[in-house]
Amino acid sequence: MGVSSFLNGIRVLDLGQYLPGPFATRILADMGADVVKVEPPQGDPGRYFDPDGKPGTSPFYPLINAGKRIINLDLKDAADAEVFLQLIERADILLESLRPGVLDRLGLGYRQLRARNSRLIHCALSGYGQSGPARLVADHDIGYVAMTGMLSASGTREMPTIPYPPMADHAGSSQAVISIMGALLARTRSGEGCYLDVSLMESLLYNQALPLQVPPKLGAGILNGGAACYNVYKTGDGRFVTLSSVEPKFWAKFCTAVEHPQWIARQHEPLPQIDLISDVADLFARHTLAHWEARLRPVDCCYQAVLDYNEVPEHPHMQARGLVRRDGNDVHVLFPTIVDDVPPTARAPLADSSWEQVLASWPAV
């Protein structure tokens, strides 16, 4: 049984836009769910978000929505709203990423939907959640990252660095899927659906247990740039490498391999290790990436070259695992789970459809 059959027979309505909601439902589609994306008459705004953020044709939209059927409904129109309710009656899951209160104003809030289908799992994915003083605040990923505190510890000692790709968007997508899967399991026992309030900010906050317990200073903690053994270094030809020799045995192997055994005893100097980091940086800057690949690749010391994105699909490990595939100009990263030695199958492209076709394929429960 491959991963693409895990959710066979599960019907999903996707009211998401841009990245977080659609990425979550693509995960469900990767596991075999039948996902129907409901877009307004003008389409998801994500269709028109080009790589520079200007209006245009998005290269991201077809990838994020692969494996889904796309239909158009105007939920402000009474007839289209009734069609949506007919789809709700047949669905297992609704995922929406609208601002809190939007569906209620349309007469399509959770109480109304539950009256039509008590088994429905309704996941509302929003920036700051359905309650609290920030519930209606307009924001994007960098704002969510800022509120969690993560941005205060990410970057150099001079200033924070914007993480990429969007961290909270992806954390929220994953949290939505985890919550939905738990709700599906609970429904097998109770027979009842539920309402899931998932916040992008809080999904990333959930991953901040370590820094919330012991907050590191910017660029000064052991795992955020303050330690020589766990850092990024520039090579002589302008490339970058990482060293993550946190364990003493790996640090000792690195120091020995680069013929600086005197550094072994300096691993636990007070943080930030400005002088030691400078010494290691000077060493890496003396030679090209090719030199360091030849020198350190055979050494068991937690060393890696920093790959450019266009190098990733061609890396021997990626080739061997088969989860990164090129299709013309598109690069697909398949569901990252291999089940009983069976890798996931390639995704079907998104397909334009109609509500009539969807209703015909979703018999009443």
Helices and strands as residue ranges (DSSP letters): G 3-5, E 11-15, H 20-30, E 34-39, G 45-48, H 61-64, E 68-72, H 78-90, E 93-96, H 102-105, H 110-116, E 121-126, H 141-148, G 150-153, H 167-190, E 194-199, H 200-205, H 209-213, E 230-234, E 240-244, H 248-257, G 261-266, H 274-284, H 289-296, E 303-305, G 309-314, H 316-321, E 324-327, E 330-333, E 351-352, H 355-361
